[in-house]
Amino acid sequence: MFSGFYNTGIFVFQQFVRLAASVSPKARKWVDGRRDWTTKLHQQFDGNKQSIAWFHAASLGEFEQGRPVIEAFRTQYPDYKILLTFFSPSGYEVRKNYEGADYIIYLPADTPGNARQFVAIVKPSIAFFIKYEFWYNYLRELKQANVAVISFSAIFRPDQLFFKPWGSFYRNLLRYFDHILVQNQESVDLLKSIDITQVTRAGDTRFDRVAQVAAAKKEIPVAAAFKNSKPLLVVGSAWPEDMDVLIPFLNAFDKPLKVIIAPHEIHDAEIERWRAQLIKPSVRFSQTDEASVTQADILFIDNVGMLTSLYQYGEFAYIGGAFKQGLHNSLEAATFGVPVFFGPDYAKYQEAVDLVNEGAAFPISSTTELSIAFSRQYTDSSEAAQISRNYVLRNIGATGKVMDVVKFFLNTGNTAKFTERTT
């Protein structure tokens, strides 16, 4: 019965997105990217003789989270071909040319027919779902095809449907996984409370990813010239709600400070509106160079893909999304050893909770709170910076634990439960 409700919900969602495609570019990409998917899939996979490892990420953030595992898998199992699927255009459009995968496509909507055809055409030997992906029909088809299914970097909370009295349908989804690698002990305990025991506490593979990024950071000469040896605040993934707090703060702050602002979504009109509201001189990255950028106090980033390397120039970081949309990746900043600021809605993000508890991150809910917290760190941020850096270093290693589970299923052909690390 519940599967019928679920499939109806998927159908309604598809119709809604198709209607929205006439007015929403993102919805249009979602629809167009899945058009004729069976034909495209047959063209790619018919006649393939190599084993397939399938990785699925909802969007760009989950891809970056899973990337260390994808690349470790490529190194350890070079005879496999890798299929990478995305749910969201914001992931696919940015990473559709990623060289670490052999095939990159949109995941067709989770209908019974789509899932059946997809698994039959691709014939994966192992499947990975990153963090929050629980698609009923795909999981069922994979289980029926005897494909090893692994979830990693997952995190669970008591308020999720899995743990509600009426959540039996969603609890049963978890039984389709051969193993679930989670971020924290609370997740282990919650899963055990509903008799899900194929669980390992492995941590979050994003720590491995941000450490890789920091080690291979790219120099950005315009950003270095802009900093000009002055204290610098990097604002990453800013939304309008963040800017409503930041703009009054920046207008009132009267000490030397350079600011780089990277909006989460780049809209020319929105950037120009923010620039008009700011008192201090600002410039867009696309409209400046090393010589002239020094005249500005605020630099707007109007391109994609640069943010992770920009944090290296900062003494402070503000991470957007925690007023409404969901907090973005605070680890990308923390790995460079800076105090981190963000909005009030951060409780769902384990790393943010940890950084706050340890004294390296500072949640704020107003311009006044930001002014107080920032002024304290501006005076002396050395302690918070060290805590931030050490926190990342201390939590590296989840990728190796994921690969231990992979080895168990692929190298031995074992169909039993992996039970080496269950606490």
C-alpha positions in Angstrom: 0.0 0.0 0.0 2.7 2.5 1.0 4.6 1.7 -2.2 1.6 2.8 -4.1 1.5 6.1 -2.3 5.2 6.5 -2.9 4.9 5.9 -6.6 2.0 8.3 -6.9 4.1 10.9 -5.2 6.9 10.4 -7.7 4.4 10.7 -10.5 3.0 13.9 -9.1 6.5 15.3 -8.7 7.4 14.6 -12.3 4.2 16.3 -13.5 5.0 19.3 -11.4 8.5 19.6 -12.7 7.3 19.3 -16.3 4.9 22.2 -15.7 7.6 24.3 -14.0 9.9 23.7 -16.9 8.1 26.4 -18.9 9.2 29.1 -16.5 12.1 27.6 -14.5 15.5 27.0 -16.3 16.5 24.6 -13.6 13.3 22.5 -14.0 13.8 22.6 -17.8 17.3 21.2 -17.4 15.9 18.5 -15.1 13.4 17.5 -17.7 15.6 17.8 -20.8 18.4 15.9 -19.2 16.2 12.9 -18.8 14.7 12.9 -22.2 15.2 9.7 -24.2 17.4 8.3 -21.4 16.8 4.7 -22.3 18.1 5.2 -25.8 21.2 7.1 -24.5 21.8 4.4 -21.9 21.6 1.6 -24.4 24.1 3.4 -26.6 26.6 3.6 -23.8 26.2 0.2 -22.2 25.1 -2.3 -24.8 28.1 -4.5 -25.4 30.0 -3.4 -22.4 32.0 -6.3 -20.9 33.5 -4.5 -17.9 32.1 -4.5 -14.4 30.3 -1.3 -13.4 30.5 0.6 -10.2 27.5 3.0 -9.8 27.8 6.1 -7.7 24.8 8.3 -7.1 24.9 11.9 -5.7 21.9 14.2 -5.3 23.8 17.3 -6.2 27.1 19.0 -6.3 27.7 18.9 -2.5 27.1 15.2 -2.3 29.4 14.6 -5.3 32.2 16.5 -3.5 31.5 14.4 -0.4 31.7 11.2 -2.4 34.6 12.2 -4.6 37.4 10.8 -2.4 35.6 7.4 -2.5 35.1 7.5 -6.3 38.8 8.3 -6.8 39.9 5.7 -4.3 37.7 3.1 -6.1 39.2 4.1 -9.4 42.7 3.5 -8.0 42.0 0.2 -6.3 39.7 -1.3 -8.9 41.0 0.0 -12.3 39.2 -2.7 -14.2 35.8 -1.3 -13.3 34.0 1.4 -15.2 32.4 4.1 -13.1 28.9 5.4 -13.6 28.1 8.7 -11.9 24.4 9.8 -11.7 22.9 13.1 -10.4 19.4 14.0 -9.3 19.9 17.8 -9.6 21.0 20.0 -12.5 23.2 21.9 -10.0 25.3 18.8 -9.7 25.2 17.5 -13.3 25.8 20.8 -15.1 28.9 21.5 -13.0 30.4 18.0 -13.1 29.2 16.5 -16.4 32.8 16.5 -17.7 34.4 15.1 -14.5 37.2 12.9 -15.7 37.0 10.5 -12.7 33.9 8.7 -14.1 33.4 6.9 -17.4 29.7 7.8 -17.7 27.8 10.8 -16.2 24.1 11.1 -16.5 20.9 12.2 -14.8 19.2 9.6 -12.7 15.8 8.8 -14.2 12.8 9.4 -11.9 12.4 6.6 -9.3 9.4 4.8 -11.0 9.2 1.0 -11.0 9.6 0.9 -14.8 12.5 3.3 -14.9 14.4 1.5 -12.1 13.8 -1.9 -13.7 15.1 -0.7 -17.1 18.0 1.2 -15.6 19.4 -1.7 -13.6 18.8 -4.1 -16.5 20.7 -2.0 -18.9 23.6 -0.9 -16.7 24.0 -4.2 -14.8 26.1 -2.7 -12.0 28.2 -4.9 -9.8 28.1 -2.5 -6.9 26.1 0.6 -6.1 26.8 3.6 -3.8 24.4 6.1 -2.5 25.9 9.2 -1.0 24.5 10.6 2.3 20.7 11.1 1.9 19.7 9.1 -1.1 17.0 6.5 -0.5 15.1 5.7 -3.7 12.7 2.8 -3.1 12.4 1.4 -6.6 16.1 1.5 -7.4 17.0 -0.1 -4.1 14.4 -2.8 -4.6 15.7 -3.6 -8.2 19.3 -3.6 -7.0 18.5 -6.1 -4.2 16.6 -8.3 -6.6 19.5 -8.3 -9.0 21.8 -9.3 -6.1 23.9 -6.1 -6.4 25.9 -5.0 -3.3 24.4 -1.6 -2.2 26.4 0.7 0.1 25.4 4.1 1.6 28.2 6.2 3.0 28.6 9.5 4.9 25.0 9.0 6.0 23.6 10.8 9.0 20.4 10.2 10.9 18.3 12.2 13.3 15.4 11.2 15.6 13.0 13.4 13.8 13.3 11.5 10.5 10.5 9.3 9.2 12.6 6.2 9.7 12.1 6.5 13.5 8.4 7.4 13.6 5.8 4.8 14.6 4.3 5.2 11.1 7.6 5.0 9.3 7.7 1.3 8.5 7.9 1.8 4.7 11.0 4.0 5.2 12.5 1.7 7.7 12.3 -1.1 5.2 14.2 1.0 2.6 17.2 0.8 4.9 17.1 -3.0 4.8 17.9 -2.9 1.1 21.4 -1.6 1.9 24.1 -4.2 2.4 26.0 -1.7 4.5 25.5 1.8 5.8 28.5 3.9 6.8 27.4 6.7 9.1 29.0 9.9 10.3 28.4 9.7 14.1 27.5 7.4 17.0 24.0 8.9 17.3 23.2 7.5 13.8 24.6 4.1 14.8 22.3 4.1 17.9 19.3 5.3 16.1 19.6 2.6 13.4 20.1 -0.1 16.0 16.9 1.0 17.7 15.0 0.0 14.6 17.0 -3.2 14.1 19.3 -1.9 11.3 22.6 -3.5 12.3 24.6 -3.5 9.0 26.2 -0.2 10.1 29.7 1.2 10.6 30.6 4.5 12.2 33.1 5.7 9.6 32.9 9.5 9.8 32.3 12.0 6.9 34.3 11.6 3.7 34.1 15.4 3.2 37.0 15.7 5.6 39.1 13.7 3.2 37.9 15.8 0.3 38.6 19.2 1.9 42.0 18.0 3.0 42.7 17.1 -0.6 41.5 20.5 -1.8 43.6 22.3 0.7 46.7 20.4 -0.3 46.1 21.1 -4.0 44.8 24.6 -3.6 45.0 26.9 -6.7 46.6 30.3 -6.5 44.3 33.1 -7.6 46.4 36.2 -8.3 43.5 38.6 -8.4 42.4 37.5 -4.9 46.0 37.7 -3.6 46.3 41.3 -4.9 42.9 42.2 -3.5 43.9 41.0 0.0 46.9 43.3 -0.1 48.2 42.0 3.3 44.9 43.1 5.0 42.5 41.0 7.2 40.1 39.3 4.9 36.6 37.8 5.3 35.5 35.2 2.8 31.7 34.9 2.4 30.9 31.5 0.8 27.6 30.5 -0.8 25.7 33.6 0.2 21.9 33.8 -0.1 19.8 36.9 0.1 19.0 36.1 3.7 22.7 36.1 4.5 23.2 39.4 2.7 20.4 41.0 4.7 22.5 40.5 7.8 26.0 41.0 6.2 25.4 44.3 4.4 24.5 46.4 7.5 27.4 44.8 9.3 29.9 45.6 6.6 28.6 49.1 6.2 29.1 49.7 10.0 32.4 47.9 10.5 35.1 50.6 10.8 38.3 48.6 11.0 40.5 47.5 8.1 38.8 44.6 6.4 38.7 43.2 2.9 35.7 41.0 1.9 35.2 38.4 -0.8 31.6 37.5 -1.4 30.8 34.3 -3.5 27.0 34.1 -4.0 25.5 30.6 -4.1 23.6 31.5 -7.3 25.0 34.1 -9.7 22.4 36.6 -10.8 23.7 39.9 -12.3 20.8 42.0 -11.0 21.1 40.6 -7.5 24.9 41.3 -7.3 24.4 44.8 -8.6 21.6 45.4 -6.0 23.9 44.3 -3.2 26.7 46.5 -4.5 24.4 49.5 -4.5 23.5 48.8 -0.9 27.1 48.7 0.2 28.9 51.9 1.2 32.4 50.6 0.6 33.8 50.3 -2.9 33.2 47.0 -4.6 34.0 45.2 -7.8 33.1 42.1 -9.7 35.8 39.5 -10.4 35.0 39.4 -14.1 35.5 43.2 -14.3 38.8 43.7 -12.6 42.5 42.7 -12.7 45.5 42.5 -10.3 46.3 46.2 -10.8 42.9 47.7 -10.2 41.3 45.3 -7.7 43.4 46.8 -4.9 41.1 49.9 -5.0 38.1 47.9 -3.8 37.2 46.7 -0.3 34.7 44.1 -1.5 35.1 41.6 -4.3 32.1 39.8 -5.7 32.9 36.4 -7.3 30.7 36.0 -10.4 31.9 32.6 -11.6 31.6 29.0 -10.4 34.3 26.7 -9.1 36.7 29.1 -7.4 35.3 29.2 -3.8 37.3 26.4 -2.3 40.6 28.0 -3.2 39.5 31.4 -2.1 39.4 30.4 1.6 43.2 30.2 1.7 43.4 34.0 1.6 41.0 34.6 4.5 41.4 35.1 8.2 37.7 34.6 8.7 34.8 32.9 6.9 31.1 33.3 6.7 29.2 30.3 5.3 25.7 30.9 3.8 22.5 29.0 3.8 21.8 28.7 7.6 19.0 31.2 7.6 16.7 29.3 5.3 18.1 27.0 2.6 20.5 24.8 4.6 24.0 25.4 5.7 26.7 25.0 3.0 30.1 23.4 3.4 31.8 24.9 6.4 34.6 22.3 6.2 36.0 23.9 3.1 36.8 27.0 5.2 37.7 25.2 8.4 40.5 23.2 6.7 42.4 26.4 6.2 42.3 27.2 9.9 39.9 30.1 10.2 37.0 30.9 12.6 33.7 30.3 10.9 30.4 32.3 11.1 27.0 31.2 9.9 23.2 31.6 10.6 21.1 30.0 13.3 19.8 26.8 11.5 22.8 24.5 11.7 21.7 21.7 14.0 21.4 19.2 11.1 25.1 19.5 10.2 27.3 17.5 12.5 30.5 19.4 11.5 28.8 22.7 12.3 27.6 21.4 15.7 31.1 20.2 16.5 32.8 23.4 15.4 30.4 25.4 17.6 30.9 23.2 20.6 34.7 23.3 20.3 34.8 27.1 19.9 35.8 27.4 16.2 32.4 28.4 14.8 29.9 31.1 15.8 26.2 31.0 14.9 24.5 34.3 14.6 20.8 35.3 14.0 21.2 39.1 13.5 23.5 41.8 12.4 24.1 42.7 16.0 25.1 39.2 16.9 27.4 39.0 13.9 29.0 42.3 14.9 29.7 41.2 18.4 31.0 37.7 17.5 33.1 39.0 14.6 34.7 41.9 16.6 35.9 39.4 19.2 37.6 37.2 16.6 39.0 40.2 14.8 40.9 41.1 17.9 42.3 37.6 18.3 41.3 34.6 16.2 44.4 32.4 16.9 42.7 30.0 19.2 39.6 29.5 17.0 41.8 29.1 14.0 43.9 26.4 15.6 40.8 24.5 16.8 39.3 24.7 13.3 42.4 23.3 11.6 42.9 20.5 14.2 39.2 19.5 13.9 39.6 18.8 10.2 42.9 16.9 10.6 41.5 14.8 13.5 38.6 13.6 11.4 40.3 12.5 8.2 40.1 8.9 7.2 36.5 8.0 6.4 37.4 7.0 2.8 39.6 4.2 4.0 36.8 2.8 6.1 34.4 2.9 3.1 37.0 1.1 1.0 37.3 -1.6 3.7 33.6 -2.4 3.2 34.0 -2.3 -0.6 36.9 -4.8 -0.3 34.7 -7.1 1.8 32.0 -7.3 -0.9 34.1 -7.2 -4.0 37.3 -9.0 -3.2 35.8 -11.9 -1.4 32.5 -12.1 -3.1 31.0 -12.4 0.4 27.3 -11.9 0.6 27.2 -11.9 4.4 27.0 -8.8 6.5 30.1 -6.8 7.1 30.5 -6.7 10.9 34.1 -5.7 11.5 33.1 -2.1 12.7 29.6 -1.8 14.1 30.3 0.8 16.8 
